[in-house]
Amino acid sequence: MTRLAPDLRVYTVVDTSVAALDQAPRIAAEAAAGGSGIIQLRAKEAPTREVLAAFIAMGQAVAGRAALVINDRVDVYLAARAVTEHVHGVHVGQSDLPAAAVRALIGPDAILGLSASTAAQAREAAGLGAGAVDHLGVGAIHATPTKPDAPDPLGYGGLADVVAASALPCVGIGGLDLPDAAGVRSAGAAGMAVVRAVAGAPDPRTAAAALLTAWEAAA
């Protein structure tokens, strides 16, 4: 497997606090069809076997159209990767396994995203060396109910500070929707990650396409 360089402009997080796990493959397929270049499964409470089955099904649903990663669950990524080539990596937070340890487990060709909410965390990630971390998820930009344990909201200015601290591509996350595209892009981010705006939308395909249009219009 060769490591993908995913399109980060519209990053869809399918969170089971917003959408049922059995709907994740359908939502992923629709989001990819709408132009979301990377999709993450976040299933904090679901049984491991069900998460694995859903992750594999999501991979089949978006094959060739989007990169697919899983939040935190290195074990699920490795188990899925053993049976399908259509899963691509892991996203971890500051309280999960250290990024260097995750990279050692998943190998050099998997995608590894890392959450960061401060400039110091961004510099630390960059200091791990070339190829250790692929991109940073920076937030929360706004307060959001899908991440009640998130740090205080950064706003666009805080996002810009983190972006400036690291050469790694940064994706803004946290309560984002269409009106945020200009602010996130002007802060220097490579994309915007959304949960409710796509996974919670009645029509995820249309929602993802609208976000991509808004992002391009903000250039």
N, C-alpha and C positions, 0 to 999 in steps of 0.2 A: 504494500500500500504506500502510495506517495501522499505526503501531507497536503491537504487542500489549502488553498488560500481563499477562504470564503468571502462572499459579498456581505459585508457587515452593515450595509445601509439600513436595512429593516431586519431586525433580529427578533424573532417571535419566541416568547417563552410560553410553553403550554404548561400551566401550573394547575395541579389538581385541586387547588382551592378555588379555581375559577371554572374549570371544565372537568367533567368526569373522565377518569383514566381510559375508559373504553371508547371515548370520543377523540382521544389524542391522535390516532392515525388519520382520521378524517380531517381534523383541524390542521394537522401538519400538511396534509396533501393540499388543502385549499390555500393555506398560507403560502406554500411554495408556488402554487399556480398563480398567486397574486403578486409574486416577486420577492417574497422573503428569502434571503439568501442563506440564512442560518437559523436553525430551529433548535430549541432546547426543551427537553422534558424535565420538569421539576415536580417530583412526586415524593414529598417528604414523609408521608404517613402510610402509603400503600404497601401491601405485602410485596416482598422482593420478587416472588415468581410472577406476580401480575405486572410489576414494573418492567421486568425483563421481557415478558411477552409483548407489552405495549411498545417498548422501545424497538424491538425487532420489527414489529408491524409498522411503526413509524418510518423506519429505515426503508422498508419496501415501498411505502407510500410516497416517499420523496426522492427515491433513487434517481440520481442524475440531475436533480433540479435544485437541491439545497444540501448544505452540510447539516448533520444531525449530531448533537451532543447531549449529554445528560448531566444534570446538576448533582455534584457531589459523589455519585455512586460509581466509583472506579470499578467495583466488583461487577456491577451490571454492565458497564461498558465492555469489560474484558470478556464476560460471558457472551454478550451479544456479538462481539467481534469474532468470536470463535466460530460463529455460524453464518455471519453475513458480512459482506464488505461495505454495506450501506449505512454503517454507523461510523462516526468520525472522531469522537473525542469526549472530553469531560470539561465541565466548568466547576471550579472550586472557590470557596470563600476563604476569608482570613482565619476562620476557626476550624476549617476542614484540614485534611492532610496537607502538609506543606507542599508547595508547588514543585519543588525539586524532587520530593519523594514520589509525587504523582507522575512526573515525567519519567522517572526511572521505571515505574510500573507499566505505564501505557506505551512506552517506546518513543522513538524519535519522530514517527510519522503521524501520530495522532494529534488532533487539535487540543490545545490546553488554554482555556480562558481562566482568568483570575479576577475576583472582585477586588476593588480598591476604592477607598473613600477618602484617602489623603495623598498629598504629594509624596510623603515619606514612603507609603506603601507602593506607590508607583515607581519610585526610585529603587526600592528594594527588589521589585519584580524585574526591572531592567538589569539590575546587578547580578541576577542569576546567570546571565550570559546569553549569547545568541541562541535562539531556538528553544529556550527553556519554556517561556510563556509566549503565546501567540498574540493575545490581545487582552485588554483589561475591560471589565464591566464596571463602570464608575457611577456611583450613586450612594444614596438615593438622591435624585435631582429634586423631586417633590416627595412629600409624605405619601405613602401608599399602604393600603390594607393588606396587600399580598406579601409584604415583608415587614411585619410589625416590629421585628428586632433590628431594623435598619438604623444606621446612624442618623443624626440630625440631617435634614435636607441640605444639600449643597447649593442648589440653585445653579444657574448657568455660570455664574462667576466662579463658584467652587469647582465646577466641572472644568472650566478653562485652566484653573490652577493645576489640577491633576494632569490634564493633557500636556501642559507645558513642562511637567516634571519628568516625562518619559517619552522616549521615541516609539514606544509600543503603541499600536492603534488602540484607541479608546472608544468604547460604546457607552453612551449615556443610558441610564436606566432609573426607573422609579417614578411611577405616576405619569408617564408620558403618553401623549396622544398627538393628533394632527397639529394643534397649535404650537407644539413644542419644536417642530422640525427646524425652524429658522434659528431658534435660540441654541439648540444643541449643535447644529452645524456651525454656527458662528463661533461657538466655543472651541472649535477645532476637532470635534469628535469625528470618528469615521462612520458612525451610525447611531441609531437609537434602538434600544431594546424595549419591547412592550409586552405586557401580559394581557390585561383586560381589553386593550384596544383592538387586539386581533383574536386571541383565544376566547374572549368573552363576547365577541361580536356576533350578531345573528348571521352574518355572511363574512367569514374570515378572509375569503379570497378578495372580495371588494375592499375590505378594511386594509389588508396588506397592500393592495394596489394603490389605494388612496394615500397611505403613508409614504410609499415610494415616490409617488407624484409630488407630494409635499416636500420630501427631502430634496428632490431634484430641482424643484422650484426655488428652494432656499439657496441655491448655489450663487 
